[in-house]
Amino acid sequence: MKLITFAPKSTNKPTPGVLPPVHGSETHYDVVDLSGLGYTSILSLIEGGPAALSAAQAAVPTAPRIPLSEVKLLAPITRPPRIFAIGLNYASHAAESKMAVQKVPTVFMKLTSAVIGPEEPIILPKISTQPDYEAELAVVIGKPGYQIAASDAMNHVLGYTICNDVSARDIQLATSQWTLGKSFPTFSPIGPAIVTTDEVPDPHTLDISLSVSREVLQSANTRDLIFKIPALIEYISSTTPLEAGDIISTGTPEGVGLGRTPQRWLKPNEEVCITIEKIGQLRNPIVAE
């Protein structure tokens, strides 16, 4: 399933739903409204566990549908419990950032107040002159757990989505603590959907790319991740219990603005588009504060 949160243009109310499969030459797209199941959000659906997800799957053929043109897609989880972000998780990106590959994952937090959805503008803050982009595969936790073994980690994964780890480099690198430089309002675009694990048999073989105004600046494959998803889940859960709806953004490949010569920063009136195989596309325009 492709789990989404959408707002009908008639009510602007966040609503849990599903993007149904597209067949053949279909040109008319709908979203499936899951609000009739009694869940108020995708997060509450995830917290309902396997029974809730099974009910959602069973409801898809008969649940009400709304034309995609009549809704706005939001971040699939508008306020996830936590966003764990992983730094320097591609060797080539560590090299371009002039930082050493770590022996354990580099983990920092992104504040959930920074979350936006597809097509929402990324706002460049006045106090930064070095706003940067980072295409990342994000993992969504479905089953809570503490001290999870790597061998059991994938049983705790609900699915995958796309995250743009937008970063104000001058703020981020002014200190050893990265959270604030990566948590300005709108600095965590997520979406467009959470694609459940049954549709992504191997998350470590996915092409990932990012373009700014159609210029491709990042292009890689998740097979190049240094710390794979089971290792990340084991490491993070060794110190804090993971909750349903937590997001782990697995790191970005080379090609970020910081590592280019000359350095390349985001500018107003551009558009960032991230594409990840089997997951979809996440587009966001850029505006000045």
N, C-alpha and C positions, 0 to 999 in steps of 0.2 A: 504493500500500500504506500501511497504518497500522502502523508498526513499534512494538513495545512491549517492555518488560521486565516479566515477571510472576514471582511466586513462588507455586507451588502451596501451599495451606494444609497439605498433607500433609508437605511437605519444607522449605518456606520457603527454597528455593534459587532465586536469581535466574536466570531463563531467558529467552532471546530468543524473540520470537514476533511474531505478526501478529494484528490484529483484522480478521476477514474482513468483507466487505460484508454488510449486512443487507438482506434482500429482503422486499418485501410486508409481510405482517402478522406476521412472525416475532416471537416473544416469548422464545425460548430462545437465549441468546447463548453462543458459544464463543470461546476463543482458540486459535490455531494454534501448536503447539509446534515451533519451528525448531531445537531442540537436536540433532536427528538429522543436521543438515547439517555438524556438526563445529565450529560456531562457539559459543564460550562466552558471548558477549554481543552486544548490538546494536553496540557499538563495534567488536568484532572483525569483525562482518559488514560494517560500513561500510568498515573498513580493507581488506577483501577486494576492494573496488572493484566495477565494473559486473558482473563475472562472478558474484560472490557474491550481489549483489542480484537478478540474473536467476535464479540457482538458488533463491533464496528465493521469488520470484514463482512459479516453476514448481512449487515444493513445496506451495504453499498448498492445492490441491485434495485432496491425498492425505496430507499430514502429520497426525500425531495431533492431536486436539482435546480441550480440557478445558473444561468449563462455566465461564463467567465467574464464577459464584457460588462456585467452588471455588478461586479464585486471588485474590491481591492484586496490583494493578497498582503497579509501582514507577516511578520516573523512567525514561524510555526509555533514557537514558544515565546510569547511576548516578554515574559520576565522569567527566564530559567532560574532555578534555585542558585546555581553558580556556573561561571564559565572559567574552566581551567584552560589556560593557553600554554602551549609548549614552544619554547624558543630554541633556535639553532638545531632543528631536528632534521635538516638536510645538510650533509657535509659541505656541499657547494655554497649554500647560503651562509653557513658559519664562516667559510673562507672569504666570501665577498664582504662580510661584516667585520672581518679581521678579528674574529673571536674563536677561541679554541672549542673543539667538540668536547662536550662534557662527558664524564664517566657515568653520570646519572642524568635523567631528564631535567632540563631547565624549565621549571614551572612558575608561572605568575598568574595573577587573576585579572580578568577584565570585569569591570563593574557592570551589572545587568542593566543599569540605567542607560547604558550606551547602545542598547539593542534597538535596531530598526529592521524593517523588512524590505522586500524587493521594491525597486523603483522609488524608494524614499531617498531624499537627498542626504548625502554626507556633507556636513557643515564644517568648513575649515575654520578653526578658531583663530581669533585675531592675534593671540599671543604666540603662535607658532609660525615659523617660516619654512618648516621642513615636514609637511604632511606626506605620509607614505602609504603604500598599499601592500597587502599581503594576502595572497590566495591560500586558503587552507581547507582541507577536509576536516569536518567536525563530526565527532562521535556523540550520539545521544544515549544516555544511560536509561535503560528501562527497568532493570531489576536492581534495587538497592543492595549494597553489600559493603563489608568492612574486611580488610586484609584478604582481598580476593587473590587467589593464585592465578598466575598467567594462564595456566592450563584450563581454568574455568572462566576466564575473563569474558570471552565472547558470548557466553550465556547471559551476561549482564547488559549486552548492547541491544537497544531497540532498533536503531538505524543510524542513518547518516544524513548530514546536510552540508551546506557550504557556509563558511564564515570568511569575511574580509576583516583581518586583524589590522584595521587602520591605526596608524601610529604617528604621533607627533615626535619625530626623532630628536629634535632639540630638547624637548621636555623629557622624553624617555631616557636619553643618555646623559642628562645632567646629574643623574643619580644612579646608584646600582639597583634601585627599586623601579620596576617598569610599569607598574599598574596605572598610575595617574596619567602617564604619557600615552597610554593606550585606551583610556576610558573617558575621553571627552564625549559629550552628547553626540550620538549618531556614529560613533567609532566602532560599532559592532554590527554591521549588516549581516543578517542570517536568513537563509532560505534557499529557494522558495518553498521547499517541502522537506519533511523528514521522510526519507525513503527507507522502508523497513528492510531488515537484513535478508529476508527471503528474495529480494530483488537485487541484492548486491552480494553474490556468493563470496567474493574475495575483495575486501577493501584495499588490498595492497597491490593492486594491478590497474589502478585507475589513472587515466590521463588527466592532468590538471593544468589549466592555463588561465592567464589573466591578460586582458587587453585594456588599454586606456584610449578611448576614442578610436577604437579599431586597430590600434598599434599593439601587437602582441609583445608583452614585456616579460611574461613568465610562461614557461612551458616545460613540464616535467611529468613524472609518473610517481604515484605513491609507493611504488616498490623501492624508491630511494630513501624512504623514511629510515632514520637511524634507529630510533626506538619505535617499534611497531605497536599497534593498538593494545595487544595483551600486556606488553611490558609497561605501557603507560598506565593502564588500569591497575595493574599490580602495584606499581610504585605509588600512585596517588592514594589508592585505598589503603596502603600500609600505614598512612598517618591520619586519614580522615575518612569516615564512612561516606561512600558515594550514595547520592539520593536519586530517585526517579526524576528524570528531567534535567539532571546535570549535563553540561556540555563540555567535552574535551576537544579543543581545537588543536590539531596535531602538528602545526608548524607549517612554515612556508618554504618553497624552493627558492633557488637563486633568481635574480632578476629584479629585486626590489630597487626602489629609487636610491636608497642609501648606498648601494653597492655599485652603482653605475658611474661611468666617467664620461661626461660630467654627471653629477648627481641629478636625479630627475624627480621633482616633487609634484604632487597633485595640484591642479589649478582649477579655479572656477570655470564652469561651462564645459568641463570634460565629463565623460561617463566611464565608469569602471564596470567591466563585465568579467565575471569569473565563470568558467565552464569546468565542470568535473563530470567525467564519463559516468553514466548511469544515474547521476544525481540531478543534473540540470544546469541552468544558468541563473546567476544572481547579478542583476544590473542595478546600479545606483548612479544618479547624476551627482555632480559636485557643485556646491555653491559656497560663496563666502559668508562668513558670519555677519 
